[in-house]
C-alpha cells in the first residue's frame, strides 16, 4: 500500500470495511449485544477523525458517542480515557493516535485493531499488551475473559514473522522515550563534583523521583515489561540512582526508555520539557546544539510576549522578557533553565495556531479483500514466554541450584556444574540458537551472574583483606566499598579498566589512591571474581 494511504489519502471503502468487520466479528459483551471495549490504532489525527466520521455515518443509532477519537492535544482526551476505563460507559471504541499505545490499563479491552503500520518490536508488544489483562465475569457470572482479538489490516504480523526483531532505529524516538533518556543523562551529569551545591542536587533529586515514579508505574503483566524485568527490578529502587555508572545510563536508556510512559496529555508542554532538558545537557557538555536550543527558546519568549493579553502569560511577563536579554544568557545555568521549564511549560499550548492542515484526500474506490486469515497461531517469535523471560525466571526461581548458588557466592564451577548450566540454557529453556541470538558469546557463568548477581557477603569476603586493613585511609576504604557494591549489583566487573571510569574516578582516581602493590592486589581480586564465573575446575 502506498505510504500516503491513511496518512492524508483516506479511502471510504477501506475504512467502512474495517469498521463493519469489527462490528460483526469483534468480541461482544452484554449478552452479545454490545461490542466489547476496543482500541483502533490509527495513523494520525486526520485518519482517526475520518474513522469516527465514517463510524457515525454507518451506525447513527449510537448517536455519536459509541466511538471517540483520543489524541494527546484534544483538551477532553483525559476525560474520554476515564470514561473508556468504565465498563458500561461510552465510548466503547477508542480511536487512538499513539496515546493509548502504552500505559493505559483497561482489563475490559477485547478487541485491538491495527489500522497503522508498526515496525518497532517493542512498540508492537506494548500495543498488543493493551489486551492481555484478565477480567473476571466480563461475559456474565463466572464467564471470565480468557482471550482477546487482534484485527491486523496492514500486515504487521507478517512483517514480524519475516523481521523478528523489527526495524531497530527506523522509527522516530517517541517524546516519552526522548524525555526519559534526557532525564537519565542529567541525573548522571549532575552527580559530578561541579554540581554538588544544593540547587543542582535538588534538581537531580526531583529528576530521580520522576524517573522512579515512571519505572514503578510499569505494569509487570505486560510482555514488554516482562522482557526487561531484570532492569525494572534493579532500577525501581532509589538506591540504584545514588551514583549512576555509564553502564547504568546505557541500560536505563536502552531497555527502559522505550517502555515507560508519561501521564501527561499536554503534548506541547512535553515538547518544551524535551527542549529545555536538551539545552541543559548541551550547556553542561559543551555541545554545538546549545546555540540551536538557545535560538529556539528566545523565539518562544518573543512569541509569548506577543500574547500578553492571555492572563496566564501575563503572569510570567518578567521571566519571559528576561529570556531575550544578553544578561540572561551570561548567567544562566541548569538551575535557571529548570526554573524556565517549570514556569513556562504550561504556556506553550497558547503558541499553537491551528492553521490549515494538509488538505486530506478522500476517495471511495472499491477495496477488494484478496485474502483473509483467521485464527492463525502465532509463531514462536510471538510466544509470550520469550526465551529471555524464561531464562530470567528460571535463574530467579532456582537460586539454590548448585551451579547458580556457586556463582552467587563466588565459588568456581566444576565441569559437571558447567554441563548442568549448558543443559538448562540450551536444552530445557531453549536451543543453542536461541542463546546465541539473545546473548551472543556471553559465557554461561557470566550470564547467570548478571541476572542472579553476587551475594553481598561473598563480595565482601573477596575484599576482606582491604576492608579490614587498618592502614587504609577512609578514602581508600570508600573506594573498595564502591567496588563491592558494583559487583553486588552487576555480578562482576567486566574489565579492570572500569576502575578508572565513573563512578570510580571521583573524588580521587584508582591510580592516585593506591600504591602499585595495592593496585595489583585489587586488580587480582576483581579479575578472580570474573574468572570464577568463566573458568572451570576438574
C-alpha positions as CSV (number, residue, x, y, z in Angstrom):
1,X,0.0,0.0,0.0
2,X,1.3,3.5,-0.8
3,X,2.7,5.1,2.3
4,X,0.3,8.1,1.8
5,X,-2.8,5.9,2.3
6,X,-4.1,6.6,5.8
7,X,-1.7,9.5,6.0
8,X,-3.6,12.1,4.1
9,X,-5.3,9.9,1.5
10,X,-8.4,8.2,3.0
11,X,-10.4,5.6,1.1
12,X,-14.0,5.3,2.3
13,X,-14.5,1.7,1.2
14,X,-11.4,0.6,3.2
15,X,-12.5,2.4,6.4
16,X,-16.0,1.1,6.1
17,X,-14.8,-2.5,5.5
18,X,-12.6,-2.4,8.6
19,X,-15.5,-0.9,10.8
20,X,-18.0,-3.4,9.5
21,X,-15.6,-6.3,10.1
22,X,-15.0,-5.1,13.7
23,X,-18.7,-4.7,14.4
24,X,-19.6,-8.1,13.1
25,X,-16.6,-10.2,14.2
26,X,-15.4,-8.4,17.3
27,X,-15.9,-9.9,20.7
28,X,-19.1,-8.7,22.4
29,X,-20.4,-8.3,25.9
30,X,-23.8,-7.6,27.5
31,X,-25.2,-10.9,26.3
32,X,-23.6,-10.4,22.9
33,X,-25.5,-7.2,22.2
34,X,-22.6,-4.7,22.5
35,X,-19.1,-4.7,21.1
36,X,-16.5,-5.1,23.9
37,X,-14.1,-2.3,24.7
38,X,-11.9,-1.7,21.6
39,X,-8.9,0.3,20.6
40,X,-8.3,1.2,16.9
41,X,-4.7,2.3,16.3
42,X,-4.9,5.0,13.7
43,X,-2.1,6.5,11.6
44,X,-2.6,10.2,12.5
45,X,-5.2,12.7,13.8
46,X,-6.9,13.1,10.4
47,X,-7.1,9.4,9.9
48,X,-8.6,9.0,13.4
49,X,-11.2,11.7,12.8
50,X,-12.2,10.2,9.4
51,X,-12.7,6.8,11.1
52,X,-15.0,8.4,13.6
53,X,-16.9,10.3,10.9
54,X,-17.5,7.0,8.9
55,X,-18.5,5.1,12.1
56,X,-21.1,7.7,12.9
57,X,-22.4,7.6,9.3
58,X,-22.6,3.8,9.3
59,X,-24.1,3.5,12.8
60,X,-26.2,6.5,13.5
61,X,-28.1,4.6,16.2
62,X,-25.2,5.2,18.6
63,X,-25.7,9.0,18.4
64,X,-22.1,9.8,18.0
65,X,-21.0,8.6,21.5
66,X,-20.1,4.9,21.0
67,X,-16.7,5.7,19.2
68,X,-14.5,8.6,20.1
69,X,-11.1,10.0,18.9
70,X,-8.5,10.1,21.6
71,X,-5.3,12.1,20.7
72,X,-2.9,13.9,23.0
73,X,-3.8,17.5,22.0
74,X,-7.6,17.1,22.4
75,X,-8.5,19.1,25.5
76,X,-11.0,16.4,26.5
77,X,-8.7,13.4,26.0
78,X,-8.2,12.7,29.7
79,X,-11.9,12.7,30.3
80,X,-12.5,10.3,27.5
81,X,-9.8,8.0,28.8
82,X,-11.5,8.0,32.2
83,X,-14.9,7.2,30.6
84,X,-13.3,4.4,28.4
85,X,-12.0,2.7,31.6
86,X,-15.6,2.3,32.9
87,X,-17.0,-0.9,31.6
88,X,-20.6,0.2,30.9
89,X,-19.9,3.8,29.8
90,X,-19.3,5.3,26.3
91,X,-17.0,5.3,24.4
92,X,-16.7,1.6,23.7
93,X,-14.4,2.2,20.8
94,X,-11.3,4.4,21.3
95,X,-9.6,5.5,18.1
96,X,-6.1,6.4,19.2
97,X,-3.0,8.0,17.8
98,X,-0.1,6.9,20.0
99,X,-1.8,8.0,23.2
100,X,-3.2,4.5,24.1
101,X,-0.2,2.5,22.7
102,X,1.3,2.3,26.2
103,X,0.4,2.9,29.8
104,X,-3.4,2.5,29.8
105,X,-4.8,-0.3,31.9
106,X,-8.3,-1.4,30.9
107,X,-8.9,-5.1,31.6
108,X,-12.2,-5.0,29.7
109,X,-10.4,-4.5,26.3
110,X,-11.4,-7.3,24.0
111,X,-10.5,-6.1,20.5
112,X,-7.4,-4.4,19.1
113,X,-7.5,-3.0,15.5
114,X,-4.2,-2.3,13.8
115,X,-5.0,0.3,11.2
116,X,-1.4,1.5,11.1
117,X,2.0,0.0,10.3
118,X,4.3,-0.7,13.3
119,X,7.9,-1.6,12.7
120,X,9.3,-1.5,16.3
121,X,9.1,-4.9,18.1
122,X,9.0,-3.2,21.5
123,X,6.2,-0.9,20.5
124,X,4.3,-3.7,18.8
125,X,4.3,-5.8,22.0
126,X,3.3,-2.7,24.0
127,X,0.3,-2.3,21.8
128,X,-0.7,-5.9,22.0
129,X,-0.3,-5.7,25.7
130,X,-3.4,-3.5,25.9
131,X,-5.5,-6.6,25.5
132,X,-3.6,-9.1,27.8
133,X,-5.2,-8.2,31.1
134,X,-7.6,-10.8,32.6
135,X,-11.0,-9.6,33.6
136,X,-13.4,-11.8,35.8
137,X,-17.1,-12.0,35.0
138,X,-16.8,-9.9,31.8
139,X,-19.2,-12.0,29.8
140,X,-21.5,-12.8,32.8
141,X,-21.4,-14.6,36.1
142,X,-18.3,-16.9,36.2
143,X,-17.7,-16.2,32.5
144,X,-14.3,-14.6,32.6
145,X,-12.1,-13.0,29.9
146,X,-9.7,-15.6,28.7
147,X,-8.7,-14.2,25.3
148,X,-8.9,-11.1,23.0
149,X,-9.0,-10.5,19.3
150,X,-6.4,-8.7,17.1
151,X,-7.5,-7.3,13.7
152,X,-4.4,-6.6,11.6
153,X,-5.1,-4.8,8.4
154,X,-1.6,-3.7,7.4
155,X,0.4,-6.9,7.6
156,X,2.2,-6.2,10.9
157,X,2.2,-9.9,11.9
158,X,3.6,-10.9,8.5
159,X,6.3,-8.2,8.8
160,X,7.4,-9.5,12.3
161,X,7.3,-13.1,11.1
162,X,10.0,-12.1,8.5
163,X,11.7,-9.5,10.7
164,X,11.6,-11.0,14.2
165,X,13.5,-8.1,15.8
166,X,11.7,-5.4,13.8
167,X,13.5,-2.4,12.3
168,X,15.7,-1.0,15.1
169,X,16.2,2.7,14.8
170,X,13.9,3.1,11.8
171,X,11.1,4.7,13.8
172,X,11.3,8.2,15.4
173,X,12.0,8.1,19.1
174,X,8.8,8.8,21.0
175,X,8.6,12.0,23.0
176,X,8.2,10.0,26.3
177,X,11.3,8.0,25.4
178,X,13.4,11.1,24.5
179,X,12.4,12.9,27.7
180,X,13.2,9.8,29.9
181,X,16.6,9.4,28.2
182,X,17.5,13.1,28.8
183,X,16.4,12.9,32.4
184,X,18.8,10.0,32.9
185,X,21.6,11.9,31.2
186,X,21.0,14.8,33.5
187,X,20.9,12.6,36.6
188,X,24.3,11.2,35.5
189,X,25.8,14.6,34.7
190,X,24.6,16.3,37.9
191,X,26.4,13.8,40.1
192,X,29.7,15.5,39.2
193,X,31.6,17.5,41.8
194,X,30.9,20.7,39.9
195,X,27.2,20.4,40.8
196,X,27.4,19.3,44.4
197,X,25.7,22.5,45.6
198,X,22.1,22.3,46.9
199,X,20.2,23.9,44.0
200,X,21.7,21.4,41.5
201,X,21.1,18.4,43.8
202,X,17.5,19.5,44.3
203,X,17.1,19.3,40.5
204,X,18.8,15.8,40.5
205,X,16.6,14.6,43.3
206,X,13.5,15.8,41.5
207,X,14.6,14.0,38.3
208,X,15.3,10.8,40.2
209,X,11.8,10.9,41.8
210,X,10.2,11.5,38.4
211,X,12.1,8.6,36.8
212,X,11.4,6.3,39.7
213,X,7.7,7.0,39.5
214,X,7.7,6.2,35.8
215,X,9.5,2.9,36.4
216,X,7.3,1.9,39.3
217,X,4.2,2.7,37.3
218,X,5.1,0.0,34.7
219,X,2.6,-2.9,34.6
220,X,4.5,-6.1,35.3
221,X,1.9,-8.1,33.5
222,X,2.7,-6.5,30.1
223,X,5.0,-8.6,27.9
224,X,7.2,-5.6,27.0
225,X,7.8,-5.1,30.8
226,X,8.4,-8.8,31.4
227,X,11.1,-8.8,28.7
228,X,13.0,-6.1,30.7
229,X,12.2,-7.4,34.1
230,X,15.8,-7.5,35.4
231,X,16.2,-3.8,34.6
232,X,12.8,-2.9,36.1
233,X,13.7,-4.7,39.3
234,X,17.1,-3.1,39.5
235,X,16.1,0.5,38.8
236,X,12.8,0.7,40.7
237,X,14.9,1.2,43.8
238,X,16.1,4.7,44.7
239,X,19.5,3.3,45.8
240,X,20.2,2.4,42.2
241,X,20.4,6.2,41.4
242,X,22.9,7.1,44.2
243,X,25.7,7.2,41.7
244,X,24.9,6.1,38.1
245,X,27.6,4.4,36.1
246,X,28.0,4.7,32.4
247,X,26.5,1.2,32.2
248,X,23.5,2.2,34.3
249,X,22.9,5.2,31.9
250,X,23.2,2.8,28.9
251,X,20.8,0.2,30.4
252,X,18.2,2.7,31.5
253,X,18.2,4.4,28.1
254,X,18.3,1.3,26.0
255,X,16.0,-1.0,27.9
256,X,13.6,1.1,30.0
257,X,13.2,4.4,28.0
258,X,11.2,2.6,25.2
259,X,8.6,1.2,27.7
260,X,8.0,4.0,30.2
261,X,5.2,6.4,29.6
262,X,4.3,10.0,30.6
263,X,0.9,10.5,32.2
264,X,0.6,14.0,30.7
265,X,-1.8,14.9,27.9
266,X,-0.2,18.3,27.1
267,X,2.0,17.4,24.1
268,X,3.3,20.9,23.8
269,X,4.4,21.1,27.4
270,X,6.2,17.8,26.9
271,X,8.0,19.1,23.8
272,X,9.1,22.1,25.8
273,X,10.4,19.8,28.5
274,X,12.4,18.0,25.8
275,X,13.8,21.3,24.5
276,X,14.9,22.5,28.0
277,X,16.4,19.2,29.1
278,X,18.4,19.2,25.8
279,X,19.5,22.8,26.5
280,X,20.7,21.9,30.0
281,X,22.7,18.9,28.6
282,X,24.2,20.9,25.8
283,X,25.4,23.6,28.1
284,X,27.0,21.1,30.6
285,X,28.6,19.0,27.8
286,X,29.6,22.0,25.6
287,X,27.6,20.7,22.6
288,X,27.0,22.6,19.4
289,X,23.3,22.1,19.8
290,X,23.3,24.7,22.6
291,X,23.1,27.6,20.1
292,X,20.2,26.0,18.3
293,X,18.3,25.4,21.6
294,X,19.1,29.0,22.7
295,X,17.7,30.4,19.4
296,X,14.5,28.3,19.9
297,X,14.0,29.4,23.5
298,X,14.5,33.1,22.5
299,X,11.9,32.7,19.7
300,X,9.4,31.1,22.2
301,X,9.9,34.1,24.5
302,X,9.3,36.5,21.6
303,X,6.1,34.7,20.6
304,X,4.8,34.5,24.2
305,X,5.4,38.3,24.6
306,X,3.1,38.9,21.6
307,X,0.2,37.2,23.6
308,X,0.3,39.2,26.8
309,X,-3.5,39.6,26.7
310,X,-3.7,36.0,27.9
311,X,-3.8,36.1,31.7
312,X,-1.5,33.1,32.3
313,X,1.2,34.5,30.0
314,X,0.9,38.0,31.6
315,X,1.6,36.4,35.0
316,X,5.1,35.4,33.7
317,X,5.9,38.6,31.9
318,X,9.1,39.3,33.8
319,X,10.6,35.9,33.2
320,X,9.5,35.9,29.5
321,X,11.1,39.3,28.8
322,X,14.3,38.3,30.5
323,X,14.9,35.3,28.2
324,X,15.8,37.6,25.3
325,X,18.5,39.6,27.1
326,X,22.3,39.1,27.0
327,X,22.4,39.2,30.8
328,X,20.2,36.1,31.0
329,X,22.5,34.0,28.8
330,X,25.6,35.2,30.5
331,X,24.4,34.0,33.9
332,X,22.1,31.1,33.1
333,X,22.8,27.5,34.0
334,X,20.9,24.3,34.7
335,X,19.1,25.9,37.7
336,X,17.9,28.9,35.6
337,X,16.8,26.6,32.8
338,X,14.9,24.3,35.1
339,X,13.0,27.4,36.5
340,X,12.1,28.4,32.9
341,X,11.0,24.9,32.1
342,X,8.7,24.6,35.2
343,X,7.2,28.1,34.9
344,X,6.6,28.2,31.1
345,X,5.8,24.6,30.1
346,X,2.1,25.2,30.6
347,X,2.0,28.3,28.4
348,X,3.4,26.7,25.2
349,X,-0.1,25.5,24.1
350,X,-1.0,29.1,23.6
351,X,1.5,29.4,20.8
352,X,-0.1,26.7,18.7
353,X,-2.0,28.1,15.8
354,X,-4.4,25.7,14.3
355,X,-3.6,26.8,10.8
356,X,-4.6,24.9,7.7
357,X,-3.5,21.3,7.8
358,X,-2.6,19.4,4.7
359,X,-5.9,19.0,2.9
360,X,-6.8,15.4,3.2
361,X,-7.8,13.5,0.0
362,X,-10.9,11.4,0.3
363,X,-11.6,8.6,-2.1
364,X,-14.2,5.9,-2.5
365,X,-12.5,3.2,-4.5
366,X,-13.8,-0.3,-4.2
367,X,-11.3,-2.1,-1.9
368,X,-11.5,-5.8,-2.7
369,X,-10.5,-8.3,0.0
370,X,-7.9,-10.5,-1.6
371,X,-7.2,-12.8,1.4
372,X,-8.4,-13.4,4.9
373,X,-6.5,-15.3,7.6
374,X,-8.3,-16.0,10.9
375,X,-7.1,-17.8,14.0
376,X,-3.6,-18.5,12.8
377,X,-1.4,-19.4,15.7
378,X,1.4,-17.0,16.5
379,X,4.9,-18.1,15.5
380,X,7.4,-18.8,18.3
381,X,8.7,-15.2,17.9
382,X,5.4,-14.2,19.5
383,X,5.4,-16.7,22.3
384,X,4.5,-14.9,25.5
385,X,7.1,-17.0,27.3
386,X,10.0,-15.3,25.4
387,X,13.4,-17.1,25.8
388,X,14.9,-14.2,27.8
389,X,11.9,-14.2,30.1
390,X,12.2,-18.0,30.6
391,X,16.0,-17.7,31.4
392,X,15.4,-14.8,33.9
393,X,12.5,-16.6,35.5
394,X,14.4,-19.9,35.9
395,X,17.5,-18.2,37.4
396,X,15.4,-16.1,39.8
397,X,13.4,-19.2,40.9
398,X,16.3,-21.6,41.2
399,X,18.9,-19.7,43.1
400,X,19.7,-22.8,45.2
401,X,20.6,-24.8,42.1
402,X,24.2,-25.9,42.8
403,X,25.8,-24.1,39.9
404,X,23.7,-20.9,40.4
405,X,24.5,-21.0,44.1
406,X,28.2,-21.2,43.4
407,X,28.1,-18.3,41.0
408,X,26.2,-16.2,43.5
409,X,28.8,-17.0,46.2
410,X,32.0,-16.6,44.1
411,X,32.8,-20.3,44.1
412,X,34.5,-21.7,41.0
413,X,32.4,-24.1,38.9
414,X,33.3,-27.8,38.2
415,X,32.9,-29.2,34.7
416,X,29.8,-31.0,35.9
417,X,28.3,-27.7,37.1
418,X,29.1,-26.2,33.7
419,X,27.4,-29.0,31.8
420,X,24.4,-28.6,34.0
421,X,24.1,-24.9,33.1
422,X,24.6,-25.7,29.4
423,X,21.8,-28.3,29.5
424,X,19.4,-25.8,31.2
425,X,20.2,-22.9,28.9
426,X,20.4,-24.7,25.6
427,X,18.3,-27.7,26.3
428,X,15.5,-27.2,28.7
429,X,14.7,-23.5,28.2
430,X,15.6,-23.2,24.5
431,X,18.2,-24.1,21.9
432,X,21.8,-23.1,21.4
433,X,20.5,-20.9,18.5
434,X,18.1,-19.1,21.0
435,X,21.0,-18.5,23.4
436,X,23.3,-17.1,20.7
437,X,20.6,-14.9,19.3
438,X,19.9,-13.3,22.7
439,X,23.3,-13.4,24.4
440,X,25.8,-13.9,21.6
441,X,29.1,-15.3,23.0
442,X,28.4,-14.4,26.7
443,X,29.7,-17.3,28.8
444,X,27.0,-19.2,30.7
445,X,28.5,-18.3,34.1
446,X,28.7,-14.6,33.4
447,X,25.1,-14.5,32.2
448,X,23.9,-16.2,35.4
449,X,26.0,-13.7,37.4
450,X,24.4,-10.8,35.5
451,X,20.9,-12.0,36.4
452,X,21.4,-13.6,39.8
453,X,24.1,-11.0,41.0
454,X,26.5,-11.8,43.7
455,X,25.8,-12.2,47.4
456,X,27.0,-9.3,49.5
457,X,28.9,-11.5,51.9
458,X,30.7,-13.2,49.1
459,X,31.8,-9.8,47.6
460,X,32.9,-8.6,51.0
461,X,34.9,-11.8,51.6
462,X,36.8,-11.3,48.3
463,X,37.9,-7.8,49.5
464,X,38.1,-8.5,53.2
465,X,41.9,-8.1,53.2
466,X,41.4,-4.5,52.2
467,X,38.3,-3.7,54.3
468,X,40.0,-5.0,57.4
469,X,43.3,-3.3,56.7
470,X,43.8,-0.8,59.5
471,X,46.4,1.1,57.4
472,X,43.9,2.1,54.7
473,X,42.6,5.7,54.7
474,X,38.9,6.5,54.8
475,X,39.0,7.4,51.0
476,X,40.6,4.0,50.2
477,X,38.0,2.1,52.2
478,X,35.2,4.0,50.4
479,X,36.7,3.2,47.1
480,X,36.9,-0.6,47.9
481,X,33.3,-0.5,49.1
482,X,32.3,1.1,45.8
483,X,33.9,-1.9,44.0
484,X,32.0,-4.3,46.3
485,X,28.6,-2.5,45.7
486,X,29.2,-2.5,42.0
487,X,29.9,-6.3,42.0
488,X,26.9,-7.0,44.2
489,X,24.6,-5.1,41.7
490,X,26.2,-6.3,38.5
491,X,27.7,-9.7,39.3
492,X,31.2,-8.8,38.3
493,X,33.4,-6.0,36.8
494,X,33.9,-6.5,33.0
495,X,37.4,-5.1,32.8
496,X,39.8,-3.6,35.3
497,X,39.9,-0.5,33.1
498,X,36.5,0.3,34.5
499,X,38.2,1.2,37.8
500,X,39.5,4.3,36.0
501,X,36.0,5.4,34.9
502,X,32.8,6.6,36.7
503,X,31.8,6.0,39.4
504,X,35.3,5.1,40.5
505,X,37.2,8.1,39.1
506,X,35.8,10.6,41.7
507,X,36.8,12.2,44.0
508,X,40.2,10.5,43.6
509,X,41.3,8.1,40.9
510,X,42.4,4.5,41.5
511,X,45.9,5.3,40.5
512,X,46.3,8.2,42.9
513,X,44.6,6.4,45.9
514,X,46.7,3.2,45.9
515,X,50.4,2.4,45.6
516,X,51.4,-0.2,42.9
517,X,51.3,-3.1,45.3
518,X,47.8,-2.5,46.5
519,X,46.7,-1.7,42.9
520,X,48.0,-5.2,41.9
521,X,46.1,-6.9,44.7
522,X,42.8,-5.1,43.9
523,X,43.2,-6.0,40.2
524,X,43.8,-9.6,41.1
525,X,40.7,-9.7,43.3
526,X,38.5,-8.1,40.6
527,X,39.9,-10.5,37.9
528,X,39.4,-13.5,40.1
529,X,35.7,-12.8,40.7
530,X,35.1,-12.7,37.0
531,X,37.3,-15.7,36.3
532,X,35.3,-17.7,38.9
533,X,32.3,-17.4,36.6
534,X,34.2,-18.4,33.5
535,X,37.0,-20.9,34.3
536,X,36.1,-24.5,35.2
537,X,37.9,-26.9,37.5
538,X,38.0,-30.6,37.3
